[in-house]
């Protein structure tokens, strides 16, 4: 083909002094035209046909090939292949221009093949996420490592093309740079080791709710990468945490709570100590009308009467016999109320306990689990429970403690 171009230029009366330059430029022009035509046919003709075939296909994996532009990257590979193939036939390969074209084509093919492999790896990752039930495989980190290796190989090949040396010649010199490479890629190596440990120990998986106060992360794990873990906080901000930090430090994973079927409610109300008292008989008769307390009061009254009779005490001997207190009865009522509540998990721990008294009063702590783990519903259930408890406290003659407010002082001054 070079001879054909040379003869044609001679027929066009091109001088012998200008013939090599003209031959090179004509050959280069033909190469660019043919490469452009090949790219147009592959991009705007063949690719359109492939898209139509895929659109009528019932498979989903081929849609991922389009989504991640695998065919587009393969189409871009076509002109570089044509450049590599046509250059020896249209341009003198020993010339500077021919050497440049061949080197450029080889470098472009190397990196374009790497891009195609990267797109295929993205397809594999996306297909795995859609179909796999096991979330703990370090697929994302592994794919990132493979991509890194592929691009390193492409870079080594490119350097070998530029220097005209064998790739193995360059690889033999990497042994002396091992310490430098370990220093440069130390985060990558630590991230790879961390991702493998995270997967092997099933510490974290995408979708888990984790807390890392040190990094300000509190939300759902979006992605576990080679170097970073993406966490979507509940204010919709994204926090990136080093992957290695998950095994070098401590964090809280709420996965166990989500899998258990219950979400803990642990909150206290403070009872004013000055409102604690013994119940009189008429007060007990009023409380016995509350269905949740009927059985409790009957059992307690029988138990107290039995103890009193055993000791030979008179019914009006209040100082020496056992008596029902309003705080104890209130605690029993709360326990009964939680036991019958439709939103409290019946198979998990449920209790009301009295904590040590403080300068503010006596804490009554509710410890139970809601059977709805949704955050909004959980907060609503918790609020409804305590709304009811706050409203019922005065019925038992108890006061909920709170520090005096400005309105309290105004009332006091008005009374004085």
C-alpha positions in Angstrom: 0.0 0.0 0.0 2.9 2.3 0.7 4.2 1.6 -2.8 0.8 2.4 -4.3 0.7 5.8 -2.5 4.3 6.4 -3.6 3.4 5.7 -7.3 0.3 7.9 -7.1 2.4 10.8 -5.7 4.9 10.4 -8.5 2.0 10.6 -11.0 1.0 13.8 -9.4 4.4 15.3 -10.1 5.5 15.5 -6.5 9.3 16.2 -6.3 11.6 13.5 -5.1 12.8 15.8 -2.2 9.2 16.1 -0.9 8.1 12.6 -1.7 8.8 11.0 1.8 7.0 13.8 3.6 4.0 13.7 1.2 3.9 9.9 1.4 3.7 10.1 5.2 1.0 12.8 5.3 -1.1 11.0 2.7 -0.8 7.8 4.6 -1.6 9.5 7.9 -4.6 11.1 6.3 -5.9 7.8 5.1 -5.3 6.3 8.5 -7.4 9.0 10.2 -10.2 8.7 7.6 -10.4 4.9 7.9 -10.2 5.0 11.7 -12.9 7.7 11.8 -15.1 5.5 9.5 -14.5 2.4 11.7 -15.5 4.4 14.8 -18.6 5.8 13.1 -19.7 2.4 12.0 -19.1 0.7 15.3 -20.5 3.6 17.4 -23.5 4.7 15.3 -24.4 1.7 13.3 -23.4 -1.6 15.0 -24.0 -0.2 18.5 -27.5 0.9 17.6 -28.3 -2.6 16.3 -26.9 -4.1 19.5 -29.1 -1.8 21.6 -32.2 -2.8 19.7 -31.5 -6.5 20.2 -30.9 -5.9 23.9 -34.1 -3.9 24.3 -36.1 -6.8 23.0 -34.2 -9.3 25.2 -35.8 -10.7 28.4 -32.4 -11.0 30.1 -31.3 -8.4 32.7 -27.5 -8.9 32.5 -27.3 -7.5 29.0 -29.1 -4.4 30.2 -26.3 -3.9 32.7 -23.8 -4.1 29.7 -25.5 -1.0 28.3 -25.9 0.7 31.6 -22.2 0.5 32.3 -21.3 1.4 28.7 -19.3 -1.8 28.0 -20.2 -1.6 24.3 -19.3 2.1 24.1 -15.8 1.3 25.4 -15.4 -1.6 23.0 -16.5 0.7 20.1 -13.8 3.2 21.1 -11.3 0.3 20.9 -12.0 -0.1 17.2 -10.2 3.0 15.8 -7.1 2.2 17.9 -7.0 -1.4 16.5 -7.4 0.0 13.0 -4.6 2.5 13.7 -2.3 -0.4 14.9 -3.2 -2.5 11.9 -3.1 0.2 9.2 0.1 2.0 10.2 2.6 -0.5 8.9 0.7 -0.6 5.5 0.2 3.1 5.0 3.2 4.7 6.8 6.8 3.6 7.0 7.0 1.9 10.4 10.6 2.9 10.7 9.9 6.6 10.4 9.3 8.8 13.4 5.6 9.2 12.4 5.1 5.5 12.0 6.8 4.8 15.3 4.7 7.4 17.0 1.5 5.9 15.6 2.3 2.4 16.6 3.4 3.4 20.1 0.3 5.5 20.6 -2.0 2.7 19.3 -0.5 0.2 21.6 -0.8 2.5 24.6 -4.3 3.4 23.7 -5.3 -0.2 23.2 -3.7 -1.2 26.6 -5.7 1.4 28.6 -8.9 1.0 26.6 -8.8 -2.8 27.2 -8.3 -1.9 30.9 -11.4 0.4 30.8 -13.4 -2.4 29.1 -12.4 -4.9 31.8 -13.3 -2.3 34.5 -16.8 -1.9 32.9 -17.2 -5.6 32.9 -16.2 -5.8 36.6 -18.9 -3.1 37.3 -21.4 -5.3 35.6 -20.4 -8.3 37.7 -20.7 -6.3 40.9 -24.1 -4.8 40.0 -25.4 -8.3 39.0 -24.2 -9.8 42.2 -25.8 -7.1 44.3 -29.2 -7.7 42.6 -29.2 -11.5 43.0 -26.9 -12.5 45.9 -28.3 -13.2 49.3 -24.9 -13.2 51.0 -23.8 -9.6 51.7 -20.6 -10.2 53.5 -18.3 -11.1 50.5 -15.7 -8.3 50.0 -16.7 -8.1 46.3 -16.4 -4.3 46.1 -12.9 -4.4 47.6 -11.8 -7.3 45.4 -13.1 -5.7 42.3 -11.2 -2.5 43.2 -8.0 -4.5 43.7 -8.5 -6.3 40.3 -9.0 -2.9 38.6 -5.9 -1.6 40.3 -3.9 -4.6 39.0 -5.3 -4.2 35.5 -4.4 -0.5 35.3 -0.9 -1.2 36.7 -0.4 -3.9 34.0 -1.6 -1.4 31.4 0.8 1.2 32.7 3.8 -1.2 32.7 3.0 -2.2 29.1 2.7 1.4 28.1 6.1 2.2 29.6 7.6 -0.8 27.9 6.2 0.4 24.5 7.7 3.9 25.0 11.1 2.5 26.1 11.1 -0.3 23.6 11.9 -2.8 26.4 10.2 -6.1 27.4 7.6 -5.7 30.2 9.5 -8.5 32.1 12.6 -6.2 32.0 10.6 -3.6 33.9 9.1 -6.1 36.3 12.5 -7.3 37.2 13.4 -3.9 38.4 10.3 -3.6 40.7 12.0 -5.8 43.3 14.3 -3.0 44.3 11.3 -0.7 44.6 9.4 -3.0 47.0 9.8 -0.8 50.0 8.7 2.3 48.0 5.7 0.4 46.7 4.7 -0.7 50.2 4.9 2.9 51.3 2.9 4.2 48.4 0.2 1.5 48.6 0.1 1.1 52.4 -3.4 2.4 52.7 -4.5 0.1 49.9 -2.9 -2.9 51.5 -4.4 -2.1 54.9 -7.8 -1.6 53.3 -7.6 -4.9 51.5 -6.7 -6.8 54.7 -9.4 -4.9 56.6 -12.1 -5.7 54.0 -11.1 -9.4 54.2 -11.3 -9.5 58.0 -14.6 -7.6 57.9 -16.0 -10.1 55.5 -14.6 -13.2 57.3 -15.9 -12.0 60.7 -19.2 -10.6 59.2 -18.6 -7.4 61.1 -20.3 -5.0 58.6 -22.4 -5.4 55.5 -24.0 -2.8 53.2 -27.3 -1.8 54.7 -26.2 -2.1 58.3 -26.7 0.8 60.7 -23.5 1.6 62.4 -22.2 4.3 64.8 -18.6 5.6 64.8 -18.6 8.7 67.0 -14.9 9.4 66.3 -15.7 10.0 62.6 -19.2 11.5 63.1 -20.8 8.5 61.4 -24.3 7.4 62.4 -26.4 5.8 59.7 -26.6 3.1 57.1 -23.6 1.6 55.3 -23.8 2.3 51.6 -20.6 0.8 50.3 -17.6 -1.0 51.7 -14.7 -0.1 49.4 -11.0 -0.9 49.4 -10.0 2.3 51.2 -13.2 3.8 52.5 -16.6 2.9 53.9 -19.5 5.2 52.9 -22.1 5.8 55.6 -25.3 7.7 54.9 -26.1 9.5 58.1 -29.7 10.2 59.2 -29.4 13.8 58.2 -28.7 12.5 54.6 -25.1 13.6 54.8 -22.4 11.1 53.6 -19.5 10.3 55.9 -16.5 8.4 54.5 -14.6 6.3 57.1 -11.3 4.5 56.4 -11.9 0.8 56.0 -9.0 0.0 58.4 -10.7 2.1 61.1 -13.4 -0.6 61.4 -10.9 -3.2 62.7 -8.4 -0.9 64.4 -11.1 0.8 66.6 -14.5 0.2 68.0 -17.9 0.9 66.5 -21.5 -0.1 67.2 -23.5 -2.2 64.7 -27.2 -2.2 65.1 -27.7 -5.2 62.9 -28.5 -7.5 65.9 -31.3 -5.2 66.9 -32.7 -5.2 63.4 -32.6 -9.0 63.3 -34.0 -9.6 66.7 -37.4 -8.2 65.9 -37.5 -5.8 68.8 -36.1 -2.3 69.6 -35.3 -1.4 73.2 -37.1 1.2 75.2 -35.1 2.3 78.2 -36.3 5.5 79.8 -37.0 6.7 83.4 -39.6 8.9 85.0 -38.7 10.7 88.3 -41.2 10.5 91.1 -41.2 13.2 93.8 -40.3 11.5 97.0 -42.7 13.8 99.0 -45.7 12.3 97.1 -44.9 8.7 98.2 -47.4 7.4 100.8 -49.4 4.4 102.1 -52.9 3.7 100.7 -56.0 4.0 102.7 -58.8 1.4 102.3 -61.1 3.8 100.4 -58.3 4.6 98.0 -57.7 0.9 97.3 -61.4 0.4 96.6 -61.2 3.2 94.0 -58.1 1.7 92.4 -59.6 -1.8 92.3 -61.9 -0.6 89.6 -58.9 -0.3 87.2 -58.9 -3.7 85.4 -55.1 -3.9 85.1 -54.9 -3.6 88.9 -57.9 -5.8 90.0 -56.0 -9.1 90.3 -52.8 -7.4 91.7 -54.7 -5.6 94.4 -56.7 -8.8 95.3 -53.5 -10.8 95.6 -51.6 -8.2 97.6 -54.5 -7.6 100.0 -54.9 -11.3 100.7 -51.1 -11.6 101.2 -51.1 -8.6 103.6 -54.1 -9.9 105.6 -52.5 -13.3 105.9 -49.3 -11.8 107.3 -51.3 -9.6 109.7 -53.2 -12.6 111.0 -50.1 -14.7 111.4 -48.6 -11.9 113.6 -51.9 -11.4 115.4 -52.1 -7.7 114.5 -55.3 -5.6 114.4 -56.5 -4.3 111.0 -55.9 -0.7 112.2 -52.3 -1.4 113.4 -50.7 0.4 110.4 -47.3 0.9 112.1 -46.5 -2.8 112.5 -48.2 -4.4 109.5 -47.4 -4.3 105.8 -49.2 -1.7 103.7 -49.6 -1.0 100.0 -47.7 2.1 98.8 -48.8 4.3 95.9 -45.4 4.0 94.2 -45.4 0.2 94.4 -48.9 0.0 93.0 -48.0 2.4 90.3 -45.0 0.3 89.3 -47.3 -2.8 89.2 -49.8 -0.9 87.0 -47.1 0.2 84.5 -45.8 -3.5 84.3 -49.3 -4.7 83.6 -49.9 -1.9 81.1 -46.7 -2.9 79.2 -47.6 -6.6 79.3 -50.9 -6.0 77.5 -49.6 -3.3 75.1 -49.9 -4.5 71.5 -46.7 -2.7 70.4 -44.5 -4.1 73.2 -42.7 -7.3 72.3 -44.1 -10.1 74.4 -41.2 -12.5 74.1 -38.4 -10.1 75.2 -37.5 -8.6 78.6 -40.2 -6.3 80.0 -39.9 -4.9 83.5 -40.3 -1.7 85.5 -37.6 -1.2 88.1 -37.0 1.3 90.8 -33.5 2.8 90.7 -31.5 4.4 93.5 -33.1 7.7 94.7 -31.3 10.9 93.8 -31.6 14.6 94.7 -34.3 14.8 92.1 -36.5 11.9 93.3 -37.0 8.2 92.7 -36.4 7.0 89.2 -38.8 4.4 87.8 -37.2 2.9 84.7 -39.1 1.2 82.0 -37.1 -1.5 80.2 -38.9 -3.3 77.4 -38.8 -3.7 73.6 -41.2 -2.5 70.9 -42.1 -5.0 68.2 -41.8 -2.3 65.5 -38.2 -1.3 64.6 -39.1 1.5 62.2 -37.6 4.7 63.7 -40.7 6.8 63.3 -43.0 4.2 64.6 -40.7 3.4 67.5 -40.6 7.0 68.7 -44.4 7.2 68.4 -44.8 4.0 70.5 -42.4 5.2 73.1 -44.1 8.6 73.3 -47.6 7.1 73.6 -46.5 4.9 76.5 -45.0 7.8 78.5 -47.9 10.1 77.7 -50.2 7.6 79.3 -47.9 7.1 82.3 -47.5 10.8 82.9 -51.3 11.3 82.8 -52.0 8.3 85.1 -49.5 9.3 87.9 -51.8 11.8 89.6 -54.5 9.1 89.9 -52.1 7.2 92.2 -51.4 10.3 94.2 -47.9 10.7 92.8 -46.1 13.8 91.4 -43.7 13.7 88.5 -40.6 15.7 89.5 -39.5 18.6 87.4 -37.4 21.6 88.4 -39.3 24.8 89.2 -40.0 27.1 86.2 -40.7 30.8 86.0 -44.5 30.0 86.1 -44.0 28.2 89.4 -42.3 31.2 90.9 -45.0 33.6 89.7 -47.7 31.4 91.3 -45.7 31.3 94.6 -45.4 35.1 94.6 -49.0 35.6 93.8 -50.0 33.3 96.7 -47.8 35.3 99.1 
